[in-house]
């Protein structure tokens, strides 16, 4: 998916099945180049093909797309989890009997609660 032409083919196939000639007519590459990209996508399990008369039609493989989505979901969950852990580890909690108020510049000041005692 890292190749721009391959991504363009993938995106066009998201609209429905297409023949190599149709795809090649929409892209600034040759028909053999489109066929080569389709072969890579097929080997990756993202595209299937079938015969329709004299033409071979290509379409996205829903199972392959689901695996790709699950892969990216896992990466995002891991990244967001790491971000959350990072944020939580930098939060400064107030000491007992103190609270944090933001002043108008966004910095924090520690104030004593009324009635709290210090020794």
One Martini backbone bead per residue (centre of mass of N, CA, C, O) as a GRO file, in nm:
protein
  119
    1UNK     BB    1   0.051   0.067  -0.004
    2UNK     BB    2   0.311   0.260  -0.052
    3UNK     BB    3   0.203   0.297  -0.335
    4UNK     BB    4   0.036   0.525  -0.520
    5UNK     BB    5  -0.084   0.345  -0.743
    6UNK     BB    6  -0.189   0.121  -0.560
    7UNK     BB    7  -0.378   0.303  -0.399
    8UNK     BB    8  -0.549   0.397  -0.640
    9UNK     BB    9  -0.655   0.119  -0.711
   10UNK     BB   10  -0.784   0.054  -0.442
   11UNK     BB   11  -0.982   0.298  -0.444
   12UNK     BB   12  -1.130   0.223  -0.709
   13UNK     BB   13  -1.224  -0.065  -0.605
   14UNK     BB   14  -1.419   0.050  -0.384
   15UNK     BB   15  -1.648   0.106  -0.617
   16UNK     BB   16  -1.568  -0.159  -0.776
   17UNK     BB   17  -1.543  -0.348  -1.030
   18UNK     BB   18  -1.251  -0.398  -1.253
   19UNK     BB   19  -1.064  -0.359  -1.525
   20UNK     BB   20  -0.759  -0.303  -1.641
   21UNK     BB   21  -0.836  -0.097  -1.865
   22UNK     BB   22  -0.991   0.095  -1.679
   23UNK     BB   23  -0.761   0.159  -1.487
   24UNK     BB   24  -0.553   0.257  -1.701
   25UNK     BB   25  -0.740   0.501  -1.799
   26UNK     BB   26  -0.705   0.649  -1.495
   27UNK     BB   27  -0.393   0.620  -1.526
   28UNK     BB   28  -0.031   0.708  -1.552
   29UNK     BB   29  -0.021   0.400  -1.659
   30UNK     BB   30   0.024   0.102  -1.767
   31UNK     BB   31  -0.117  -0.198  -1.805
   32UNK     BB   32   0.121  -0.370  -1.693
   33UNK     BB   33   0.143  -0.206  -1.430
   34UNK     BB   34  -0.138  -0.267  -1.324
   35UNK     BB   35  -0.105  -0.575  -1.320
   36UNK     BB   36   0.126  -0.574  -1.115
   37UNK     BB   37  -0.033  -0.440  -0.883
   38UNK     BB   38  -0.258  -0.652  -0.872
   39UNK     BB   39  -0.075  -0.887  -0.796
   40UNK     BB   40   0.014  -0.774  -0.525
   41UNK     BB   41  -0.274  -0.744  -0.404
   42UNK     BB   42  -0.341  -1.045  -0.434
   43UNK     BB   43  -0.102  -1.158  -0.260
   44UNK     BB   44  -0.214  -0.984  -0.004
   45UNK     BB   45  -0.543  -1.026  -0.005
   46UNK     BB   46  -0.709  -0.757  -0.139
   47UNK     BB   47  -0.760  -0.917  -0.415
   48UNK     BB   48  -0.982  -1.023  -0.669
   49UNK     BB   49  -1.065  -1.254  -0.939
   50UNK     BB   50  -1.263  -1.265  -1.252
   51UNK     BB   51  -1.453  -1.385  -1.504
   52UNK     BB   52  -1.587  -1.175  -1.791
   53UNK     BB   53  -1.554  -1.336  -2.038
   54UNK     BB   54  -1.269  -1.173  -2.168
   55UNK     BB   55  -1.254  -1.061  -1.884
   56UNK     BB   56  -1.086  -0.935  -1.595
   57UNK     BB   57  -1.202  -0.898  -1.270
   58UNK     BB   58  -1.159  -0.659  -1.007
   59UNK     BB   59  -1.162  -0.686  -0.643
   60UNK     BB   60  -1.223  -0.653  -0.332
   61UNK     BB   61  -1.137  -0.822  -0.036
   62UNK     BB   62  -1.308  -0.830   0.250
   63UNK     BB   63  -1.112  -1.000   0.424
   64UNK     BB   64  -0.855  -0.833   0.364
   65UNK     BB   65  -0.965  -0.560   0.463
   66UNK     BB   66  -1.021  -0.656   0.751
   67UNK     BB   67  -0.725  -0.720   0.819
   68UNK     BB   68  -0.618  -0.436   0.768
   69UNK     BB   69  -0.795  -0.293   0.975
   70UNK     BB   70  -0.703  -0.455   1.223
   71UNK     BB   71  -0.414  -0.363   1.207
   72UNK     BB   72  -0.469  -0.054   1.240
   73UNK     BB   73  -0.625  -0.073   1.503
   74UNK     BB   74  -0.390  -0.188   1.668
   75UNK     BB   75  -0.197   0.048   1.630
   76UNK     BB   76  -0.385   0.268   1.750
   77UNK     BB   77  -0.428   0.142   2.028
   78UNK     BB   78  -0.131   0.148   2.107
   79UNK     BB   79  -0.081   0.453   2.070
   80UNK     BB   80  -0.310   0.553   2.259
   81UNK     BB   81  -0.211   0.404   2.510
   82UNK     BB   82   0.064   0.545   2.526
   83UNK     BB   83  -0.048   0.829   2.549
   84UNK     BB   84  -0.213   0.786   2.805
   85UNK     BB   85   0.024   0.701   2.984
   86UNK     BB   86   0.184   0.962   2.951
   87UNK     BB   87  -0.027   1.154   3.066
   88UNK     BB   88  -0.072   1.011   3.342
   89UNK     BB   89   0.240   1.040   3.431
   90UNK     BB   90   0.216   1.383   3.427
   91UNK     BB   91   0.020   1.407   3.642
   92UNK     BB   92  -0.054   1.633   3.905
   93UNK     BB   93  -0.133   1.571   4.218
   94UNK     BB   94  -0.273   1.669   4.491
   95UNK     BB   95  -0.240   1.722   4.798
   96UNK     BB   96  -0.351   1.689   5.089
   97UNK     BB   97  -0.546   1.985   5.116
   98UNK     BB   98  -0.513   2.043   4.808
   99UNK     BB   99  -0.531   2.256   4.517
  100UNK     BB  100  -0.575   2.317   4.168
  101UNK     BB  101  -0.529   2.621   3.994
  102UNK     BB  102  -0.599   2.820   3.727
  103UNK     BB  103  -0.483   3.070   3.569
  104UNK     BB  104  -0.497   3.296   3.302
  105UNK     BB  105  -0.223   3.137   3.177
  106UNK     BB  106  -0.237   2.809   3.268
  107UNK     BB  107  -0.113   2.787   3.526
  108UNK     BB  108  -0.019   2.646   3.839
  109UNK     BB  109  -0.166   2.665   4.166
  110UNK     BB  110  -0.129   2.638   4.507
  111UNK     BB  111  -0.397   2.579   4.737
  112UNK     BB  112  -0.556   2.619   5.021
  113UNK     BB  113  -0.782   2.493   5.208
  114UNK     BB  114  -1.014   2.564   5.401
  115UNK     BB  115  -0.910   2.432   5.719
  116UNK     BB  116  -0.632   2.361   5.665
  117UNK     BB  117  -0.337   2.211   5.798
  118UNK     BB  118  -0.011   2.299   5.909
  119UNK     BB  119   0.310   2.188   6.063
   0.00000   0.00000   0.00000
